[in-house]
Amino acid sequence: MHLVARRAAEFGVEIDGTVRFNLRRAVQRKDTIVQGILDGIYRGLQGREAITFLRGQARFLNDHEVDTGDRRLSFARAIIATGARNAVPPIQGLADVDYLTNRSALQLHELPNHLMVVGGGYVGIEFAQMYARFGSRVTLLGRNRQLAPGEEPELAQLLAEYLREEGVDVHTDAPVLRVRQEGNEKVVTARIEGQERDFRGDALLIATGRVGNTDGLHLDAAGVTRDAKTGFISVDEQLRTSQPHIWAIGDVKGGWMFTHVATYDGPIAALNAVKELGRTVDYRVVPRAIFSSPTLAAVGLTEEEARTQGYEVKVGSVPAVGGRATAMGDTRGRLKAIVKADDGQILGFHILAPHGDDLLHEAVAAMYDHGTIDRIARSIHVHPTLSELVKAAARAAR
């Protein structure tokens, strides 16, 4: 939609007539894709003789029994994988205002005129840019000093600038104090540069983090410890909870809350529970991505984190400019490699570029087993490709 509506002529595409976006049809397509994925998962569970698949609201009765609503089951070992949900922040007046979450914002059939997004993390960024490109006016309010907190500041600042160039009204260091409803409008009051400022819109998205889905599990009855505030379950490096014969995997334990981390956790916990193999997790090389445009993707430490941990580092930083990027018409972004100064071991790799989520995996593979930057810098890359940008950053860090 963004390319067609704003840049078609640049690529020689001439459009005679009005370009419109049909949100209802886009949501229907999304629903079809999601349902297909869910159906495939459940077919896999129900089609295996060794698996008894039950539906119900499970809760622990004690450390060896669960109740599913209509059955009482005993177990020798258990794995908790109940995920997480949108966190509701303690903002004054929020309970009296209709607001969107990451789930309901994907179920709208009409575009908001003005969408206000509270939260500057990956959910807030992705939805802000998406709806701005659909045609809504968008304001993003983040309480942290930078967009995408925890990511490389230089790249996060660039992304904020790109969003502003596209028309998103981005504010960082802007904690929301209260919200209220006035007729059909939501009014959000935030503190910006020491002053209170009101923002008015017809839709409000709350994207302020996640909490564990553990409320109704009766974990105390099973002797499983969780954080009282966040609901996340504490685990050790073998994914055991405070109860040695119960494990927890995925978002319900907090930390890196990504699907790919949950699928990494699963086999480890299963092998430990069933075969007592004592496998441990290694989250040193966990890739992450914000699906913005350009994509912000990273693995490992930022430069500041590496220096704080006592490493002497070399840094390779290059703009995302190359033959393929120029042909695509998008040379926005930068790549940054963080390596140990003495032996070239890769400590972190950060990419803000088109398809940065795909480009990142070359660095992920190179980092495995404490690999060095030479694995990337000395290898041959096809020209012209975006992957040459990764090599350029690697060479700059040698």
N, C-alpha and C positions, 0 to 999 in steps of 0.2 A: 504494500500500500504506500509506503514511504517513497520507494523508488518511482512508482507509477505517478503518484500525485505531485512529487516535487522535482524529480530528476529525469523523467523519461526522455525529454528532448536532448539531454546531454548524451544519451546513448543512441540517438537517431530514431527514437520511437515517437511518432506523432499521434496524438489522441484528439479525435474529433467528437466533442461532447463532454458531459460532466462525469467525473470519476467519483463514485460513491462507495462507501463501505457498509456492508450489511452485517452488523454484529450478530444478529440472530442466526444467520447461516454459518458464520464462523464458529459460534458456540455449538451449533448442531454438529459440525464436522469434528470439533474437539471432543464432544460427548461420544461420538461414534468410535473415535480412536481409543479413548480411555476405556470404554466398555469392552472393546476388543481385547485390550490388555488384561483387564480384570477377568474376562471370561477364560482367557488362556491360562491365567494363574489358577483359577478354581478347577478347570478341567484337569490340570496337572495334579492337583491335590486329590481330586475325587477319583481319578483314574488309576490310582496305585493301590494295590491290594494291601500293602503294609500300613497304609494310612487310614485311620478312621477320622473323617471330617465332620465336625459338629458346628452348628451355629448356636450362638447364645451369648449372654452376658456373664462371663466367668468371674468368680470371686473366690479367694482362698478361704477355706474353713479352718485349716490349720496348715502345718508345714508339709503335709502329705495328702491333702484332699482339696478339691475344688468343687464348687457348685456352679452348674451352667444354667440354672433356671429350672430345668426339668430333670436334671440328673446330678448324681453325686459321684464323682470320679476320684479314685485314689491313684497316686503316682509315686514312683521312686525318685524321678528327677523331672525337672520342669525348666522350660525356657520361656521367659517373658519377652514378647515382641509386640507391644501394644502401641508403639509410636508416640507421636506428640501432636499437639494442636496449637492454634494461634493463642498467644498470650494476650490477656486483656489488661492493659496498664491501669494504674490507679489515677486516672485523669478525672478531675471534678466534672460532673455532669455527663460523663460518657454513658452511664447506664440508662439515661433518659433520651438518648439519641440513636436513631437507626444508623448503623455503620456497616461497612463491608469488611470481610476478611479475605485472605487469599483464595478461599474456596468460593464464597459468594460472588466475588468480583469476576469469577470465570463463569458465572451463570446469568449475567445481565443480558437483556435482549435489546436495550436501548442505551446509546452512548450518553454518559453524563455530560452536561454542558461544562461544568467545572468540577474536576475530581481533586480533592485534597488528600494527600498521602502523608500519614504520620509514620515515620520510620525511614532511616537512610541506609538500611541493610539491603541484602540481595532481593528480598521480596518487594520492598518499596521501590527500588531502582527499576526492576523489571516491569512492574505494573505501571509506574509513572511514565516510562518511555513508551510502553505498548499503547496505553490509552492516549498519549499525546500524538502518536503516529496514527491512531485511529481517527483522531479529529477532536478530542476533548481538550479543553484548557486544563492544565495540571499544575498544582502547587505541591512541592515535596518539602516536608519539614523533618529534619533529622536533629536529634539532640546532641550527637557527637560532633567533634570539631571537624571531622572529615566525613565525606560520603564513604560508604563501604568500610566501616571501622575494622581495623585489623589487617587491611590490605596495604600494599605499598603506597605510601602517601602521595608520591609523585604521580602515580598512575590514577589513583582515586581522584586527585585534583583535576587531571586531564579529563576524566570521565564526567565530572561535574560540569566542566566547561562545555563539553560536547552536548550534554543534556540542555544546558542553557541556550546554546546555539540553536537547538531544535525547538525552543520555546517553552521548555519546562522551567518553572519558577522554583529554583533550588535554593533552599536555605539550610545551612549547617549551623551547629551550635545554637539551635533554636528549639529548646524544650517547650512542649505544649503544656500550658497551665490548666486550661479548662475548655469545655465545649458546651454549646447550647443549641437548641432548635429555635429558629424564628420563622414561622410559617413553613414554606417549602425549603428554606435554607438552613444549612448547618453553619454555625459560626465557631471557628477555632481560634483561640487566643494563645499566642506563643510569645516567648520572651526572646527578642532579637536585639543584640548589641545593647542590652540593659533596658530596653523599652518594650512594653507590651504592644502587640500588634494583632489586629483581627483579620482573619481570612474568611471569606464567605463563599460557599459553593453548594451544589445540590447533591453531592456525594462525598462520603468520607471513608477512606480505607485505613484501617489500623494494621500496621505491619511492624510490630514492635517485639518480635521474638516468639519463642515457643516454650510450652510447658509440657511435661510428661503426662501421658494418658494413664494415670495410676489411681485416680480418685476413688473409683468403685471397686478396686481389686482386693481391698482388705489386706494389704501387705503386712500389717502388724500381726495379723493372725498367723502368717507364715514365717514371721521373723525376718522379713526383708526390709532393709533400711532404705528410705528415700529422703530427698531433700524436702523439707516441709514447705518451702516457698515455691520451688520450681516443679516439684513432683518427680524429678529425675532420680533414677535408681543408681546407687553407687555400685561399681563393679571393680574387680581387680584385673590384672593383665590377662587372666584366663577367662574373663567375662563372668566370673562368679559374683553373685551378690553376697550380702552378709550371711545368707543361708547357704552353706557349701554345696548343697545339691540342687540349687536353683540358680540359673544363669539369666542374664538380660542382654539383649542385642538391639542394635539400631537406635532410633531416635529416643526411645524411652530412657536411655541412660545419659542423654545429653551429649555434650562434646560436639564432634563433627556430625551434624544431622543431615546426611546425604544418603540417597538410595544406594549409591555405590559403596558406602561404608557399611550399611546394613547387610548388603549381600556379601561383603567381606567378612563381617562378624559371624554370619549364620553358620557356615561350615566349621569354623573354629569352635563355636559353642556346641554344635552338634557332636563333633568328634570328641570333645571333652566330656560331654554328658553321657554319650553312648559307649565310647571306648576308653574313656579316662586317659586320653593321650597327653593332657597337660599342655596343649598348644597355647601360645601367647600371641597377643596382637602387637603389631608394630605400626603405629600411626605417624611415623616420621615422614613418610612419603604419601600423604593423602592429597590428591588433586582436588581443587575446588574451582568453581566457575560461577560468575554472575552473567546471565544470558542477556546482557545489554548489547547495544550496537555502537561501537565495537565491543566485543566480548572482553570482560576482565577475568582472566584465569590465572591461577597461581598454584604452586606447590612449595612446601617447605617454609623457610624463614624469610622475613623481610630483612632489609639491610640493618635497620635499627635493632631488631630482635637478635640478629647474629652478633652484632657488636656488644649488645647487652649481655649476651651469654659468654662473652670473653673471646670470641673468635677475631683473629686478624683476617680481614677479607679483602678480596679484589672484587670490583663491581664492573660489569659490562653493561652499558646502557646505550641503546640505539633506537632511533625513530623507526616506526613501522612503515618504512618507505622502500619499495622495491619494484621490479618490473611487473610482477603479477598484481600487486596492490594498486599500482598506477593504472593498469589495464582495467581493473575492477572499479576504479573511480573512488577508492577509499584508502587514503594513506594516513588516516588518523591513528594515533596510538604510539606506544613505545614498548620495548622489551627490555627486561632487566635481569641479569644473571648475578647471583651472589655466590661466591666460591671462597673456600679457604685459601689464604695467601700462600701457605707453605706447600700444599700438595694438589691444589686444584679441585678438591672434592666439592661437589655441588651442594650448597646449603639451601638454596632457594632459587626459584625461577618464576618470573612474573611477566605476564603478557597482557597488553591491552591492544588488541588488533582484531580485524575481521577473522572469524573462525579461530579465535584464540584458544577456545576450549579443545579443539582438535590439535592445534599446534603444540599445546602443553605436553602432550603425552610422549613426545620425543624426550623432553627433559625428565618426565616421570620415569621412563624406562632407563635413562642414563643414571638417574639417582639411585636406582635399586642397587642394593649391596654396596652402597657408599661409592658410587662411580664418580669419575672426574669429568671436568668440562671438556677434556680432549676428546672424549667419545663423540661429542657433537662437533667440536671445532674442526677436527681433522677428517671427518667423514664427508663424502661427496653428496651434494644435494641437487636434485633436479632443478634446472632453470628453464623457464621462469615459474617459480612456485612461492607460495607464502612461507614454506618451510625454510627458505633461504634466510628469512628474518631471524629464525631461531639460531641458525649458524652464525649470523652476524653478531648477535648478542654474545654467543659463546666465545667467538674470537676476540671480542672486545674485553672479555673477562680474563683472558690468559695473561 
